[in-house]
Amino acid sequence: MTTSHPTLRHRRTVSLGIWQRAMVWAVGLVLILASPTLAEWRSIGDVISVHREANRVMLDCRMALVEVSVLAADLIRVRMTPGRAWRPDESWAVTKTDWPEVALDISETPELIRLTTSELVVEIARSPCRLTFRDPEGRIINRDDPSKGMAWDGRAVRVWKVMPADEYYYGLAENAGPLELGGRAIVNWNTDAYGYRWGTDPLYQSIPFLLALRRGRSYGIFFDNTYRSEFDLGKGSRDVYSFGAEGGEVNYYFFYGPHPKKVIQRFTELVGRMPLPPRWALGYQQCRWSYEPESRVRQIVTTFRRRRIPLDVIYLDIDYMDGYRCFTIDEQKFPHFREMIAEFARKGVKVVTIIDPGIKKEPGYWVYDEGVAGHHFIRMPDGSLFTGLVWPGLCVFPDFTRSETRRWWGGLYRQLVAAGVRGFWNDMNEPAIFVPTDRRVNRTMALDAIHDDRGHQTSHRKSHNVYGMLMARATFEGIRRLRPDERPFVLSRASYAGGQRYAAAWTGDNTSTWEHLHLWIPMVLNFGLCGQPFAGPDIGGFSQSPTPELYTRFLEAGVFSPFCRTHTQKGTADQEPWSYGPTYEAINRRYIELRYRLMPTIYSLFEEAARTGIPVMRPLLLEYPGDRRTYRLDSEFLFGPDLLVAPILVEGATRRQVYLPRGVWFDFWTGEKVTGPKEIEVEAPLDVIPLFARGGAIIPMQQVVQYVDEAPIDPLIINIFPSGDSTAALYEDDGLSYRYQRGVYARTRFRCRRASDRIAFHISSPEGSYRPARRAILLRFNGIDRPPQRVMRGEEQLPAVETLGKLHQADRGWTYDGWRKILWVTFPDERRAEQIIITMK
C-alpha cells in the first residue's frame, strides 16, 4: 500500500491550516538534509587523559569524550559524544549487553593506547585521537582518516575512514541499486517510496550495518544511531568513506571475521535473530489491494484449489475495514467474515490482514477513545495531539516508544485473532502521511512531535527510524500473548536494525518492469547480509501490470525468495498464476510446486537462519569470499549454500551467461556436470530458470502438496549430487508451536563420500525428541554414469527393481535410470542411523 498513487493522493479536501503546517515540516526536513561536506566539522582533538575500567578505556579528549569497549575478541564498541557528558546508553536494536569476560591486554606508550585480544588489535593514537584496527599479524583492517577521524557540527556527528581502492561494501538495507555499494551515498530515513527505481534513496527501512570485504577478509560496522543518518561510500571522495547522523552520538560496533559469515553471526548475536516462523508462512502467498468483497476472496481461494495450484496464505488489504478504521470489519462487504476464515482454514488457507498505525480521530470509535484515555497517542510540544492525513482521514498515531502503548496496541488484535486471522501485515509505518509535497522524505510526521522515548520525551527526529520496528514489536508481542502456543507471523514495511526479531520484510511498492525483476535480487541479498533473512518482493510487481512473460519470469525467481508473495494494486490486471492463459499457468504451477517440493530444505535453511543469523538467500561472495568475480555479482544468487539460481532478467531472452565458482556443479534439471570457476552460456526457454546444484549437495525434498501441512512428508526424498566428501542436515518439528524450544524437534545429519568406484551415504540417528509420521526414504543419486554392482543397507543387500514406478510400490530396493544417470534407492525410515554403500561395476 502507498500514500502516493496519483489517483489517490488528493482524494480528500484538507484545511489550509493543515497544508501550512505540512509545508513547515517539509522545510524543516529539507534543512537537515544538508551535505556533510558543507558543514563546519569540529574534531575531537587530542587525548588528554585515559581511564581504564575492566574491558574498556575511557578517553577524555580536548573536545569530546570517547569510550572504546571490548565486548568479544572480535567485537569492539566505539562511542563519542561532544562535550563533557554522556547521553543515556540505550538501544532499540541491541539485545545482548552482557558479554562473557574476554582475555584483553591494554598497554600504553607516549604515542598510543593499544588493546589486544586473540583476534584484534585496536590502536588509539593520542594526537590527534584516531583509531586503527589490525589483525593479530599486524595487518590493517580498518582505520580512521588521519585528517578527520571523529567530529561533530552542532547536533550532527560523523566518522571518516580510510577507503582502500580494492575494498567492497554491502548491506545498509534497504537500498535500491546494485549489491556492491561503493561510490554511493546511502541515507537512512524510513520513507514511503512508491514507484521507486534503481538508485532511489532513501527507502522504507533503515539498517545502518555495513559489511566490508577486501581480498577475502571481511569486517562490519553497525552505526547504532536512530536519527537520520548517511553512509558516504566514496561518493564524496574516492579515498575516504564516512558515516554520521543528524543527532545523537557516534556509537558504532566493529566486527572482524575474517569470514563474512562470522561477521553476520556476531552482528545478529548483538541485535537478535529472526525467530523460527510458522512453516505455513514459507508457502506461497497471494495478495492484492484489494480482494473484495467476500465473494471475490472466496472465488480466489476456490480457484487455487480447483486448479491445483498450491496456496497457504490469502491477504486482506485495507478495504476489509469499515471506513479504513483499523481493527474493524466492513460487514457490508464481508458479512460472514468468521465463517469465511473458518472455511479457508478447512482448505489449508490462512488469512493475513493489514493494519496501519493511523487511527481515525473520531470520538465514539472505540480504538480512538481507548487511546485517548490511555494517553497512547503522540503529541505536539504544546500538548495537542499530533494529527495527519492517511486512509481514514484525519488520524492520530500511537507512541510505540512507550511500553504501555505497545502492550495496549498488542491487545487490540484480540478480536481479529478470535476470528481466526493467522497473521498481520503492518503497513504505512515509516510512518507515511499524506503530506502535499513531491519530496518523498517529507511525507511523514512533524519532526517536533514528541515521543515518550523511555521517559526522555524526545522529538520525532530521534524515533522516526524505529517507529515501524516498534509497531511490529507491539504487534508480535501482542499476538504472542493472545496466542501463546503458536508462532506469530508479522510482515512490516518499515523497520530498523534488529527488526527481524518481530517481522518479515518485503521490498515495498515495486513496479511491474524488468528493471524491478533484477532489482529485488540485490535488495533481498543486502537484507540478508544485514540480519534480515525473511524478505522478498511483490512478485510480478505492485504498480502497473506485468506481461505474461514478465510475471512468469518473476515467479520463477520469486519461488526462491525467502518471502514468497504475489501482490498488486488497485486498477491493475488480474495477477494470479492462472491469469495469463494455460501455457503460462502450467509453468507457474510447476514453479510453485517446486517451492513446496523443496520445503524440507527451505524449512531447514530458516532454522539455520534463526539459530545462526546466516541468511537463506545469499550472494555468492558469502560462500566464496576469496573469489573477486563474486564481489559485484547480483544477477544470480545462492539459495542456501548448495543451489545457484540464475534468473532470466531480460525480456525475450532464452539464454544467459552464468558464472559458476570453483568446484563441481550439476545442472539441476539435466544432471550435466560443469567444473568451475567458469562462465557458461545456458539455454533457458520460458519454462526453465537456470538452476545448479553444488557438487556434494544433499537437498531434502518431498512430494507436492497444496499447502505445507496438507499431508506428512512421504517419501522423504534426498536429492544427492555426489562429489567428494559433503554433509548436510534436515531440521523438522511440528511447524507451529514452541515445543521445539523444549527439545521437541528432529535434526538428521547426512554425509556423502564419493570415490571412483564407491559411494557411501550415512544418515545419523535424529537429534531431539520429535518423531514424524511413518514414511519411506527415497535417495536420488545424480550423475551416476554406470549402474551399480550392488547396493547395501548396512548388512542387507537391497534388491534391484526394474523401474522407478515399481520402486515406489516396493518396501525397499533400488533402480537405475541410465538415460538420466540417476540411481534411486528406497527403504523405510526407521529413525535410526543408516549406512548405504553403493559399489559400482
C-alpha positions in Angstrom: 0.0 0.0 0.0 1.2 3.5 -0.7 0.4 7.1 0.1 1.3 8.4 -3.3 -0.6 6.7 -6.0 -1.5 9.6 -8.4 -5.2 8.9 -8.4 -5.4 8.7 -4.6 -3.0 11.4 -3.3 -5.7 14.2 -3.3 -8.8 12.3 -2.6 -9.8 14.3 0.4 -10.1 18.1 1.0 -7.9 19.4 3.7 -8.0 22.7 5.6 -5.5 25.4 4.8 -4.0 25.2 8.3 -3.1 21.6 7.9 -1.4 22.3 4.5 0.5 25.2 6.0 1.8 23.1 8.9 2.7 20.3 6.4 4.9 22.8 4.5 6.6 23.9 7.7 7.5 20.2 8.4 8.8 19.9 4.8 11.0 23.0 5.1 12.4 21.7 8.4 13.3 18.3 7.0 15.0 19.9 3.9 17.2 21.9 6.3 18.6 18.8 7.9 19.4 17.2 4.6 22.4 19.4 4.1 25.5 17.6 2.8 28.2 16.8 5.5 30.7 18.3 3.1 29.1 21.7 3.6 29.2 21.5 7.4 31.8 23.0 9.7 33.1 19.9 11.5 35.0 20.2 14.8 37.5 17.5 15.5 37.5 15.7 18.9 41.2 16.7 19.3 43.9 15.1 21.3 43.6 12.5 24.1 44.2 14.4 27.3 43.7 11.6 29.8 43.0 7.8 29.8 41.0 5.8 32.3 40.9 2.0 32.2 38.0 0.0 33.5 37.6 -3.7 33.0 37.1 -4.3 29.3 37.2 -0.7 28.2 39.2 2.5 28.1 37.6 5.9 28.5 39.3 8.9 26.9 39.0 12.5 27.8 39.7 14.3 24.6 40.2 18.0 24.1 36.7 18.5 22.7 34.8 15.3 23.4 34.5 12.0 25.4 35.5 8.7 23.8 34.9 5.2 25.0 36.3 2.0 23.4 34.9 -1.3 24.8 36.0 -4.8 24.0 32.8 -7.0 24.0 34.4 -10.0 22.5 37.7 -10.9 20.9 36.3 -9.9 17.5 33.9 -7.2 18.6 34.7 -3.6 19.6 32.3 -0.8 20.6 33.2 2.8 20.0 31.3 5.8 21.5 31.9 9.5 21.1 29.9 12.4 22.4 30.8 16.1 22.1 31.3 18.0 25.3 31.7 16.5 28.8 28.5 14.4 29.4 27.3 11.1 28.0 23.7 10.6 26.8 21.7 7.7 28.2 23.2 4.4 26.9 20.1 2.8 25.4 19.3 1.0 22.2 16.2 -0.3 20.5 18.4 -2.6 18.4 20.9 -4.2 20.7 19.6 -7.1 22.8 22.8 -8.6 24.1 24.6 -6.4 26.6 26.0 -9.0 29.0 29.1 -10.4 27.3 31.5 -13.1 28.8 34.8 -11.8 30.0 37.4 -11.7 27.3 41.2 -12.0 27.5 42.4 -8.5 27.0 45.7 -6.7 27.2 45.8 -2.9 27.5 49.1 -1.2 27.1 50.2 2.4 26.6 53.1 4.3 25.0 53.5 8.1 24.7 52.0 7.8 21.2 49.1 5.4 21.6 46.9 3.1 23.7 46.8 -0.5 22.5 44.0 -3.0 23.2 44.9 -6.6 22.2 42.7 -9.7 22.0 43.3 -13.0 20.4 41.7 -11.8 17.2 42.1 -8.0 17.1 44.4 -5.2 18.0 42.9 -1.7 18.5 45.4 1.2 18.4 44.3 4.6 19.6 46.6 7.4 18.6 46.8 10.2 21.2 47.5 13.2 19.0 45.0 13.5 17.4 42.7 10.8 18.7 42.4 8.2 15.8 41.6 4.5 15.8 43.2 1.7 13.8 42.0 -1.9 13.8 44.6 -4.6 13.0 44.5 -8.4 12.8 46.9 -10.4 15.0 49.5 -10.4 12.3 49.5 -6.6 12.4 47.8 -6.0 9.1 45.4 -3.0 9.0 41.8 -4.0 8.7 40.3 -0.5 9.1 41.5 2.9 10.3 40.2 6.4 10.8 41.0 9.0 8.2 44.1 10.8 9.7 42.9 14.3 8.8 39.3 14.0 10.1 38.6 10.9 12.3 35.6 11.6 14.5 34.0 15.1 14.6 30.7 17.0 15.2 28.9 20.1 13.9 26.1 21.3 16.2 23.9 18.3 16.8 25.4 16.3 13.9 28.2 13.7 14.4 30.4 11.9 11.9 33.2 9.4 11.4 35.7 9.3 8.5 37.5 6.2 7.5 40.3 5.4 5.0 38.8 3.7 1.9 41.2 1.3 0.1 40.7 1.1 -3.6 40.1 -2.6 -3.5 37.6 -2.7 -0.7 33.9 -3.6 -1.4 30.8 -2.7 0.6 27.4 -4.3 1.2 24.4 -4.2 3.5 22.8 -0.9 4.5 19.4 -2.3 3.8 17.1 -1.1 2.4 18.6 0.4 -0.8 17.6 0.2 -4.5 20.7 -0.5 -6.5 23.5 -2.9 -7.1 24.7 -5.4 -4.5 28.0 -3.6 -4.0 27.6 -0.1 -2.7 31.0 1.5 -3.4 30.7 5.0 -4.9 27.2 5.6 -3.5 25.8 7.6 -0.5 23.0 5.8 1.4 20.6 7.7 3.6 18.8 6.0 6.5 15.4 7.7 6.8 12.4 5.4 6.5 10.4 6.7 3.5 7.3 5.7 1.7 8.9 5.3 -1.8 6.0 4.3 -4.1 7.3 3.9 -7.6 11.0 3.8 -6.6 13.5 2.8 -9.2 17.2 1.8 -9.5 19.0 4.4 -7.4 16.1 5.8 -5.4 17.2 6.7 -1.9 16.0 6.5 0.9 13.5 3.6 1.1 11.3 2.0 3.6 13.8 0.5 6.1 17.0 1.7 7.8 19.6 -0.9 8.9 22.8 1.0 9.3 25.0 -2.1 9.1 27.9 -2.1 6.7 29.8 -5.2 5.6 33.2 -4.7 4.0 35.2 -7.2 2.0 38.8 -6.9 0.9 41.0 -9.7 -0.5 38.8 -12.3 1.1 38.8 -10.7 4.6 35.7 -9.1 6.0 34.7 -6.7 8.7 31.4 -5.0 9.7 30.4 -1.7 11.2 27.0 -1.2 12.9 26.2 2.5 13.5 23.5 2.4 16.2 22.0 5.8 15.8 18.3 6.2 15.1 18.5 9.8 13.8 18.6 10.4 10.1 22.0 9.1 9.1 24.1 8.6 6.0 26.9 6.4 4.8 29.0 8.1 2.1 31.0 5.2 0.5 33.2 7.1 -1.8 30.7 9.4 -3.5 32.3 12.5 -1.9 35.9 11.2 -2.0 37.4 8.1 -3.6 39.9 7.8 -0.7 37.6 8.2 2.3 34.3 6.9 3.3 32.2 8.3 6.2 29.1 7.8 8.2 27.2 10.1 10.5 23.9 11.3 11.8 21.9 14.5 12.3 21.9 14.0 16.1 22.9 11.7 18.9 26.3 10.2 19.5 28.9 8.4 17.5 28.0 4.8 18.6 29.3 2.1 16.4 30.3 -1.6 16.7 33.2 -3.0 14.8 33.1 -6.7 13.9 36.0 -8.7 12.5 35.6 -12.0 10.6 37.7 -12.5 8.6 35.0 -14.7 7.0 31.8 -12.6 6.3 29.6 -15.3 7.8 31.4 -14.8 11.1 30.7 -11.1 10.9 27.0 -11.7 10.3 26.8 -14.2 13.1 28.3 -11.9 15.6 26.2 -8.9 14.4 23.0 -10.9 14.8 24.1 -12.1 18.1 24.3 -8.5 19.2 20.9 -7.3 17.7 19.0 -10.6 17.8 17.9 -13.1 15.2 14.7 -13.9 13.4 12.6 -16.3 15.5 11.7 -19.5 13.7 8.5 -18.7 11.8 5.4 -20.9 11.4 6.1 -23.3 8.5 2.9 -22.1 6.7 4.5 -18.6 6.3 7.1 -20.2 4.0 4.5 -21.3 1.5 3.1 -19.4 -1.5 1.0 -16.3 -0.6 -1.4 -14.3 -2.7 -2.4 -10.7 -2.3 -3.8 -7.6 -4.0 -5.1 -4.2 -3.0 -7.8 -5.4 -2.6 -9.6 -8.7 -2.8 -13.1 -7.6 -2.1 -16.0 -8.2 -1.4 -16.1 -11.5 0.5 -17.4 -13.4 -2.6 -14.3 -12.4 -4.6 -12.0 -13.6 -1.9 -13.8 -16.9 -1.7 -13.6 -17.2 -5.5 -9.8 -16.7 -5.5 -9.3 -19.4 -2.8 -11.7 -21.8 -4.6 -9.9 -21.3 -7.9 -6.5 -22.1 -6.4 -7.8 -25.4 -5.0 -9.7 -26.2 -8.2 -6.7 -25.6 -10.4 -4.4 -27.5 -8.1 -2.0 -24.5 -7.5 -0.6 -24.7 -4.0 -1.5 -21.8 -1.7 -1.0 -21.2 2.0 -2.0 -17.6 2.6 -4.5 -15.1 1.3 -4.3 -11.4 2.3 -7.0 -8.8 3.0 -5.8 -5.2 2.3 -7.4 -2.1 3.7 -10.8 -2.5 2.1 -11.9 -5.2 4.5 -12.2 -2.5 7.2 -15.1 -0.3 8.0 -14.1 3.1 6.5 -10.4 2.1 6.8 -10.7 2.1 10.6 -8.2 -0.3 12.0 -9.5 -3.3 14.0 -12.9 -3.1 12.3 -14.7 -5.2 9.7 -16.9 -3.8 6.9 -19.9 -6.1 7.4 -21.5 -5.0 4.1 -18.5 -6.3 2.1 -17.7 -9.2 4.5 -21.0 -10.3 6.0 -19.7 -13.7 7.0 -16.1 -12.8 8.0 -15.6 -15.5 10.6 -17.3 -18.2 8.6 -15.2 -17.3 5.6 -11.9 -17.6 7.6 -13.1 -21.0 9.1 -13.9 -22.3 5.6 -10.5 -21.3 4.3 -8.8 -22.9 7.3 -10.5 -26.2 6.4 -8.9 -25.8 3.0 -5.5 -25.1 4.5 -5.5 -21.4 3.6 -4.6 -18.8 6.3 -5.8 -15.2 6.3 -3.5 -12.3 6.9 -5.0 -8.8 7.4 -3.4 -5.4 7.1 -3.2 -3.0 10.0 -1.8 0.6 9.7 -0.7 2.8 12.5 -3.1 5.7 11.7 -6.1 5.7 14.0 -9.1 7.8 12.8 -9.6 10.8 15.1 -13.3 10.1 15.7 -14.9 10.2 19.2 -17.0 7.1 19.6 -14.6 5.0 17.6 -13.5 2.5 20.3 -9.8 2.4 19.4 -9.6 6.2 19.4 -11.4 6.5 22.6 -9.2 3.9 24.4 -6.1 5.5 23.0 -7.0 9.0 24.3 -8.0 7.6 27.7 -4.7 5.7 28.0 -2.5 8.6 26.7 -1.3 6.4 23.9 -1.1 8.9 21.1 1.8 11.1 20.0 1.5 14.8 20.9 3.0 18.1 19.8 5.2 20.2 22.1 2.1 22.3 23.1 0.3 19.1 24.3 -2.1 18.8 21.5 -2.5 15.5 19.6 -0.4 15.2 16.5 -2.7 14.6 13.6 -2.0 13.6 10.0 -4.0 12.5 6.9 -4.0 8.9 5.9 -6.6 6.4 4.6 -9.4 7.0 7.2 -9.0 10.8 7.0 -7.5 12.8 9.9 -5.7 10.4 12.2 -3.7 10.2 15.4 -0.7 7.8 15.9 0.3 5.5 18.7 3.5 6.2 20.5 5.2 2.9 20.2 8.3 4.1 22.1 6.1 3.8 25.3 5.9 0.3 26.7 2.3 0.8 27.9 1.2 1.8 24.5 2.9 -1.2 22.9 1.0 -3.5 25.3 -2.3 -1.7 24.6 -1.7 -2.0 20.8 -0.9 -5.7 21.0 -4.2 -6.3 22.8 -6.2 -4.6 20.1 -5.7 -7.6 17.9 -7.8 -9.8 20.2 -11.0 -9.7 18.0 -9.2 -10.5 14.8 -7.3 -13.3 16.5 -10.5 -14.7 17.9 -12.0 -14.6 14.4 -9.2 -16.8 13.2 -6.8 -14.4 11.4 -3.4 -16.1 11.5 -1.0 -13.3 10.5 -0.8 -9.5 10.4 0.7 -7.1 7.9 1.9 -3.7 9.3 1.9 -1.1 6.6 2.3 2.7 6.3 4.6 2.6 9.4 7.5 4.7 8.2 5.2 6.5 9.3 3.8 7.6 6.0 1.4 10.5 6.0 -0.4 12.3 3.1 1.7 15.5 3.1 1.3 17.7 0.0 4.9 17.6 -1.4 6.8 15.9 -4.2 9.6 15.1 -1.8 9.1 11.6 -0.5 11.2 12.1 2.6 8.8 14.8 3.8 5.7 12.6 3.7 5.9 11.8 7.4 5.2 13.0 10.9 6.1 16.5 12.2 9.8 16.4 13.2 9.0 18.2 16.5 6.3 15.8 17.5 7.1 14.3 20.9 7.6 10.6 21.7 7.9 9.3 25.2 11.2 7.5 24.3 11.5 5.6 27.6 10.6 8.7 29.5 13.1 11.1 27.8 10.4 13.0 25.8 12.3 13.4 22.6 11.3 14.5 19.1 10.3 12.5 16.1 13.8 13.2 14.7 15.1 10.5 17.0 12.3 8.0 16.8 11.3 8.1 13.2 13.5 5.3 12.0 12.4 2.9 14.8 8.7 3.7 14.6 7.9 0.8 12.2 10.0 -1.7 14.1 8.4 -0.8 17.4 4.9 -1.1 15.8 5.9 -4.6 14.6 7.2 -5.3 18.1 4.0 -4.3 19.6 2.1 -6.5 17.1 4.4 -9.5 17.6 4.3 -9.4 21.3 0.6 -8.9 21.4 -0.1 -11.9 19.2 2.3 -13.9 21.3 0.3 -13.1 24.4 -3.1 -13.7 22.6 -1.9 -17.0 21.0 0.9 -18.2 23.3 1.3 -21.6 21.9 1.6 -20.6 18.2 4.5 -18.7 16.5 3.3 -15.3 15.2 3.7 -14.2 11.6 4.1 -10.4 11.2 5.0 -8.6 8.0 6.3 -5.0 8.3 7.2 -2.4 5.6 9.3 -0.2 7.8 12.0 -1.3 10.3 15.4 -0.7 11.8 18.3 -2.9 12.8 17.1 -5.9 14.8 13.6 -5.7 13.3 13.9 -9.4 12.2 13.1 -10.3 15.8 9.5 -9.2 15.2 8.6 -9.3 11.5 9.4 -10.3 7.9 10.1 -7.7 5.3 9.2 -7.0 1.7 10.7 -4.6 -0.8 7.8 -2.2 -0.8 5.8 -0.8 -3.7 7.8 -2.1 -6.6 6.8 -1.9 -10.3 5.9 -4.5 -13.0 9.1 -3.9 -15.0 12.1 -5.9 -16.0 14.2 -3.4 -14.0 12.4 -4.5 -10.8 12.8 -8.2 -11.7 16.5 -7.6 -11.4 16.4 -5.0 -8.6 14.8 -7.2 -6.0 17.7 -9.6 -6.0 20.4 -7.3 -4.6 17.8 -5.7 -2.3 17.0 -9.0 -0.7 20.6 -10.1 -0.7 21.6 -7.0 1.3 18.6 -7.5 3.6 20.1 -11.0 4.4 23.6 -9.5 5.0 22.0 -7.1 7.4 20.5 -9.8 9.6 17.0 -9.9 8.0 16.7 -13.3 6.3 12.9 -13.3 5.8 12.4 -10.8 2.9 11.1 -10.8 -0.6 9.5 -8.7 -3.4 5.9 -8.3 -4.6 6.1 -11.0 -7.3 5.1 -9.6 -10.6 5.3 -6.0 -9.3 2.8 -3.9 -7.3 2.5 -0.9 -9.6 1.3 -1.5 -13.2 0.6 -4.9 -14.8 3.2 -7.4 -15.9 3.2 -9.1 -19.3 2.6 -12.9 -19.1 6.3 -13.4 -19.8 7.4 -10.9 -17.1 5.1 -12.5 -14.5 6.3 -16.0 -15.2 10.0 -15.0 -15.1 9.3 -13.1 -11.8 7.6 -16.1 -10.3 10.4 -18.5 -11.4 12.9 -16.4 -9.5 10.4 -15.5 -6.7 9.9 -19.1 -5.6 13.5 -18.9 -4.3 12.8 -15.7 -2.4 12.6 -16.3 1.4 9.2 -14.4 1.4 7.1 -15.6 -1.5 4.1 -13.4 -2.3 2.4 -12.1 -5.4 0.9 -8.7 -4.8 -0.5 -5.9 -7.0 -2.5 -2.6 -6.6 -5.9 -1.3 -7.5 -6.6 -0.8 -11.1 -4.2 -3.4 -12.4 -5.0 -6.5 -14.4 -5.6 -9.8 -12.6 -2.3 -11.1 -11.3 -3.0 -14.7 -10.2 -0.9 -17.6 -11.5 -3.7 -18.6 -13.9 -4.3 -15.1 -15.3 -2.2 -15.4 -18.4 -3.6 -18.4 -20.2 -3.0 -22.2 -19.9 0.6 -22.2 -21.1 1.8 -19.7 -18.5 -0.5 -21.3 -15.9 1.2 -24.6 -16.3 4.7 -23.1 -15.9 3.6 -21.0 -12.9 2.1 -24.1 -11.2 5.2 -26.1 -11.8 7.4 -23.5 -10.1 5.1 -23.0 -7.1 5.1 -26.8 -6.8 8.9 -26.7 -6.9 8.9 -24.5 -3.8 6.7 -27.0 -2.0 8.9 -29.9 -3.1 11.8 -28.0 -1.6 10.0 -27.3 1.6 12.2 -29.6 3.8 15.3 -27.7 2.6 13.6 -24.3 2.9 12.5 -25.0 6.5 15.9 -26.3 7.4 17.5 -23.1 6.0 15.1 -21.0 8.0 16.0 -22.9 11.2 19.7 -22.3 10.4 19.0 -18.5 9.9 17.0 -18.4 13.2 19.9 -20.2 15.0 22.9 -18.5 13.4 21.8 -15.4 11.5 23.2 -16.7 8.2 20.6 -15.8 5.5 18.5 -18.2 3.4 19.2 -16.3 0.2 22.9 -15.5 -0.2 25.2 -13.6 -2.5 27.9 -15.8 -3.9 30.5 -13.8 -2.1 29.2 -15.2 1.2 30.2 -18.7 0.3 33.2 -17.7 -1.9 34.7 -14.6 -0.2 38.1 -15.2 -1.9 36.6 -15.1 -5.4 36.7 -11.5 -6.6 34.4 -12.3 -9.5 31.6 -12.7 -7.0 32.0 -9.3 -5.4 29.7 -7.4 -7.7 27.6 -10.3 -8.9 23.9 -9.7 -8.3 22.2 -11.2 -11.3 22.5 -14.7 -9.7 22.4 -15.9 -6.1 22.6 -18.9 -3.8 19.6 -20.4 -2.1 21.3 -21.9 0.9 24.9 -23.0 0.3 24.0 -25.5 -2.4 21.6 -24.2 -5.1 22.7 -21.5 -7.5 19.8 -19.6 -9.1 20.4 -17.5 -12.3 17.1 -15.9 -13.3 16.3 -14.6 -16.8 16.2 -10.9 -16.3 15.9 -9.6 -19.9 12.7 -9.5 -21.9 12.5 -12.2 -24.6 15.8 -13.8 -23.5 16.0 -17.6 -23.8 19.7 -18.0 -22.7 22.1 -16.2 -20.4 25.6 -16.3 -19.1 26.1 -17.9 -15.7 29.2 -17.7 -13.5 30.0 -20.9 -11.6 32.6 -20.6 -8.8 35.2 -23.2 -8.1 34.3 -26.8 -7.8 31.9 -29.2 -9.5 28.4 -28.0 -10.4 25.4 -30.0 -11.6 22.6 -28.7 -13.8 19.7 -29.2 -11.6 17.4 -30.1 -14.5 19.7 -32.3 -16.6 22.4 -33.5 -14.3 25.1 -32.3 -16.6 28.3 -31.6 -14.7 30.5 -28.4 -15.1 33.7 -27.6 -13.2 34.3 -24.0 -12.1 35.4 -21.4 -11.9 33.9 -20.9 -15.2 31.3 -18.7 -17.1 29.0 -20.7 -19.3 26.1 -19.9 -21.5 22.9 -21.7 -20.5 19.7 -22.3 -22.6 16.6 -21.1 -20.8 13.3 -21.3 -22.6 10.3 -19.7 -20.9 9.7 -22.8 -18.7 13.3 -23.0 -17.4 15.2 -21.0 -14.9 18.9 -21.8 -14.9 19.5 -23.7 -11.6 22.6 -25.5 -10.5 23.5 -27.7 -7.5 26.9 -27.6 -6.0 28.9 -30.8 -6.2 28.3 -32.6 -2.9 24.9 -31.0 -2.4 22.4 -33.0 -0.3 18.9 -31.5 -0.8 16.0 -32.9 1.2 12.7 -32.7 -0.8 9.2 -34.1 -0.6 6.0 -34.8 -2.6 3.9 -31.9 -4.0 1.1 -30.7 -1.6 -1.5 -28.0 -1.9 -0.4 -26.4 1.4 2.5 -27.1 3.7 0.7 -29.3 6.2 -1.7 -31.0 3.9 0.0 -34.3 4.4 3.1 -35.7 6.2 6.2 -36.0 4.1 6.2 -39.4 2.4 8.5 -40.2 0.9 11.3 -38.1 2.2 13.4 -37.5 -0.9 17.1 -36.9 -0.5 18.4 -35.4 -3.7 22.1 -36.0 -3.8 24.8 -34.7 -6.2 27.8 -36.7 -5.2 31.2 -35.2 -5.3 34.0 -35.6 -2.8 33.0 -35.6 0.9 30.0 -33.5 1.9 27.5 -33.0 4.7 24.0 -31.6 5.2 21.2 -31.6 7.8 17.5 -31.8 7.8 15.5 -30.0 10.5 11.9 -30.9 11.4 9.4 -30.0 14.1 5.6 -29.5 14.3 5.9 -26.3 12.3 3.7 -24.2 14.5 4.4 -24.4 18.2 7.3 -23.5 20.6 7.8 -27.1 21.6 11.0 -27.2 19.6 12.5 -24.9 22.3 12.0 -27.8 24.8 13.8 -30.3 22.6 10.8 -31.5 20.5 12.5 -31.3 17.1 14.5 -33.7 14.9 17.8 -32.9 13.3 19.1 -35.5 11.0 22.6 -35.3 9.5 23.7 -36.7 6.2 27.2 -37.4 4.8 28.1 -38.5 1.3 31.6 -39.7 0.3 32.2 -40.5 -3.3 35.2 -42.4 -4.6 35.8 -43.7 -8.2 34.1 -47.0 -7.6 32.1 -46.5 -4.4 29.6 -44.1 -2.8 29.0 -44.1 0.9 25.9 -42.3 2.3 25.4 -42.0 6.0 22.2 -40.9 7.8 22.5 -40.1 11.5 20.1 -41.0 14.3 17.8 -38.0 14.7 18.8 -35.5 17.4 15.8 -34.3 19.5 12.5 -36.0 20.6 10.3 -35.1 17.6 9.1 -38.0 15.5 7.5 -37.5 12.2 4.8 -39.9 10.8 5.9 -43.2 9.2 7.4 -42.7 5.8 9.8 -44.1 3.3 13.2 -42.6 2.4 13.9 -42.2 -1.3 17.6 -41.4 -2.2 18.2 -39.9 -5.6 21.9 -40.0 -6.6 22.6 -37.8 -9.7 25.4 -38.1 -12.1 25.8 -41.8 -11.8 27.3 -42.8 -15.2 27.1 -46.6 -14.8 24.8 -49.0 -12.9 25.9 -50.2 -9.5 27.0 -53.8 -8.9 25.3 -53.8 -5.5 23.6 -51.5 -3.0 24.0 -52.3 0.7 21.9 -51.0 3.5 24.1 -51.9 6.5 24.5 -55.7 6.2 21.4 -56.0 4.0 21.8 -56.1 0.2 18.9 -54.3 -1.4 17.2 -55.8 -4.4 17.3 -54.3 -7.9 13.9 -53.2 -9.2 13.1 -52.7 -12.9 11.6 -49.2 -12.9 11.0 -46.2 -10.7 7.3 -46.8 -10.8 7.8 -50.3 -9.4 10.3 -49.0 -6.8 7.6 -46.6 -5.5 5.5 -49.7 -4.8 8.3 -51.6 -3.1 9.3 -51.5 0.5 13.0 -51.4 -0.3 15.3 -51.7 -3.3 17.0 -49.7 -6.0 16.7 -48.9 -9.7 19.0 -47.2 -12.2 18.0 -44.8 -14.9 20.8 -45.0 -17.4 19.4 -42.3 -19.7 19.2 -39.7 -17.0 22.2 -41.2 -15.0 20.1 -41.4 -11.8 20.3 -44.1 -9.1 17.2 -44.4 -6.9 17.3 -46.2 -3.5 14.4 -46.6 -1.2 13.9 -48.1 2.3 11.7 -47.4 5.4 12.6 -44.5 7.6 13.2 -46.3 10.9 14.6 -43.2 12.6 18.0 -44.8 13.2 21.5 -44.4 11.8 21.7 -45.8 8.3 24.7 -46.6 6.1 24.2 -47.0 2.4 27.2 -48.4 0.4 27.0 -48.4 -3.4 29.6 -50.4 -5.2 29.9 -49.5 -8.9 30.5 -52.0 -11.7 
